[in-house]
Amino acid sequence: MPQFHYLGSNGNVAVGVYSYGDFDATTIISDSVIFAGAGPISFNVEDINEDGIPDVVFHFLTQSLNLQLGEARACLSGALTTDDTFRSCDSVNVV
């Protein structure tokens, strides 16, 4: 998970989702994605970890995130084209 810019900034936060095993990150329905209470402003498909398998990077406006200073955990959730859903939480560093 990312280290955030100052919450009052006009920056954005990138959150990567890796494809692995039978999970294909490109099956994520971008309109369904929520991270810390916010939807993405954009996304792109790229091989983040250079394993030859496409991953997805979602971008969120810093100011739209429902996070407070000192918060240590954030979650990303959404739906897949396979009619499944996903939710993943990890540590964050809010500054």
C-alpha beads as a LAMMPS data file, in Angstrom:
LAMMPS data file: protein, C-alpha beads

95 atoms
94 bonds

1 atom types
1 bond types

-500.0 500.0 xlo xhi
-500.0 500.0 ylo yhi
-500.0 500.0 zlo zhi

Masses

1 110.0

Atoms # bond

1 1 1 0.000 0.000 0.000
2 1 1 1.131 3.554 -0.658
3 1 1 2.504 6.289 1.524
4 1 1 0.108 9.202 1.198
5 1 1 0.788 12.790 0.374
6 1 1 -0.543 15.253 2.896
7 1 1 -4.296 14.753 3.153
8 1 1 -4.874 18.414 2.279
9 1 1 -2.822 18.190 -0.905
10 1 1 -4.162 18.094 -4.436
11 1 1 -2.152 14.961 -5.192
12 1 1 -3.255 11.448 -5.965
13 1 1 -2.505 8.023 -4.584
14 1 1 -1.718 5.001 -6.739
15 1 1 -2.839 1.572 -5.531
16 1 1 -1.598 -1.468 -7.429
17 1 1 -3.390 -4.811 -7.695
18 1 1 -1.239 -7.737 -8.755
19 1 1 -2.438 -10.640 -10.878
20 1 1 -1.286 -13.957 -9.446
21 1 1 -2.160 -17.637 -9.787
22 1 1 -5.763 -17.842 -10.982
23 1 1 -6.501 -14.187 -10.111
24 1 1 -6.500 -11.830 -13.100
25 1 1 -6.477 -8.217 -11.875
26 1 1 -7.700 -7.050 -15.291
27 1 1 -11.107 -8.621 -14.480
28 1 1 -11.731 -5.888 -11.879
29 1 1 -14.682 -3.666 -12.812
30 1 1 -13.125 -0.220 -12.340
31 1 1 -16.471 1.514 -11.655
32 1 1 -16.994 -0.774 -8.642
33 1 1 -13.650 -0.072 -6.944
34 1 1 -13.566 1.738 -3.589
35 1 1 -10.417 2.617 -1.639
36 1 1 -10.758 4.291 1.764
37 1 1 -14.254 5.454 0.797
38 1 1 -13.331 6.877 -2.614
39 1 1 -13.681 5.733 -6.203
40 1 1 -10.749 5.908 -8.618
41 1 1 -10.191 8.876 -10.905
42 1 1 -8.327 6.671 -13.375
43 1 1 -6.636 3.303 -13.799
44 1 1 -4.132 1.677 -16.076
45 1 1 -3.036 -1.852 -16.876
46 1 1 0.690 -2.510 -16.563
47 1 1 3.069 -5.194 -15.371
48 1 1 3.953 -3.631 -11.992
49 1 1 6.078 -6.492 -10.663
50 1 1 7.625 -7.397 -14.028
51 1 1 6.464 -11.009 -13.967
52 1 1 5.015 -10.918 -17.488
53 1 1 1.406 -10.813 -16.219
54 1 1 -0.724 -7.634 -16.511
55 1 1 -1.597 -5.932 -13.204
56 1 1 -3.809 -2.885 -12.569
57 1 1 -2.989 0.464 -10.945
58 1 1 -5.864 2.613 -9.661
59 1 1 -5.417 6.323 -8.929
60 1 1 -7.392 8.160 -6.225
61 1 1 -7.563 11.850 -5.291
62 1 1 -5.837 12.258 -1.939
63 1 1 -8.496 14.688 -0.703
64 1 1 -11.311 12.234 -1.422
65 1 1 -9.898 9.491 0.818
66 1 1 -11.627 8.855 4.130
67 1 1 -8.389 8.630 6.133
68 1 1 -7.085 10.464 9.173
69 1 1 -3.551 11.284 10.270
70 1 1 -2.028 8.325 12.056
71 1 1 -4.429 5.819 10.499
72 1 1 -2.604 2.554 9.880
73 1 1 -4.928 0.495 7.671
74 1 1 -6.948 0.999 4.479
75 1 1 -9.013 -1.331 2.298
76 1 1 -9.615 -1.704 -1.430
77 1 1 -12.737 -3.505 -2.612
78 1 1 -14.737 -4.058 -5.764
79 1 1 -16.373 -6.478 -8.154
80 1 1 -14.971 -8.733 -10.857
81 1 1 -16.331 -9.587 -14.285
82 1 1 -16.671 -13.148 -12.964
83 1 1 -19.502 -11.963 -10.628
84 1 1 -17.169 -12.342 -7.631
85 1 1 -16.128 -9.549 -5.298
86 1 1 -12.848 -8.811 -3.585
87 1 1 -11.622 -6.905 -0.539
88 1 1 -8.023 -6.451 0.504
89 1 1 -6.684 -4.422 3.414
90 1 1 -3.123 -3.454 4.164
91 1 1 -1.072 -1.048 6.206
92 1 1 -0.781 2.591 5.136
93 1 1 1.261 5.554 6.265
94 1 1 -0.857 8.709 6.354
95 1 1 1.243 11.871 6.659

Bonds

1 1 1 2
2 1 2 3
3 1 3 4
4 1 4 5
5 1 5 6
6 1 6 7
7 1 7 8
8 1 8 9
9 1 9 10
10 1 10 11
11 1 11 12
12 1 12 13
13 1 13 14
14 1 14 15
15 1 15 16
16 1 16 17
17 1 17 18
18 1 18 19
19 1 19 20
20 1 20 21
21 1 21 22
22 1 22 23
23 1 23 24
24 1 24 25
25 1 25 26
26 1 26 27
27 1 27 28
28 1 28 29
29 1 29 30
30 1 30 31
31 1 31 32
32 1 32 33
33 1 33 34
34 1 34 35
35 1 35 36
36 1 36 37
37 1 37 38
38 1 38 39
39 1 39 40
40 1 40 41
41 1 41 42
42 1 42 43
43 1 43 44
44 1 44 45
45 1 45 46
46 1 46 47
47 1 47 48
48 1 48 49
49 1 49 50
50 1 50 51
51 1 51 52
52 1 52 53
53 1 53 54
54 1 54 55
55 1 55 56
56 1 56 57
57 1 57 58
58 1 58 59
59 1 59 60
60 1 60 61
61 1 61 62
62 1 62 63
63 1 63 64
64 1 64 65
65 1 65 66
66 1 66 67
67 1 67 68
68 1 68 69
69 1 69 70
70 1 70 71
71 1 71 72
72 1 72 73
73 1 73 74
74 1 74 75
75 1 75 76
76 1 76 77
77 1 77 78
78 1 78 79
79 1 79 80
80 1 80 81
81 1 81 82
82 1 82 83
83 1 83 84
84 1 84 85
85 1 85 86
86 1 86 87
87 1 87 88
88 1 88 89
89 1 89 90
90 1 90 91
91 1 91 92
92 1 92 93
93 1 93 94
94 1 94 95
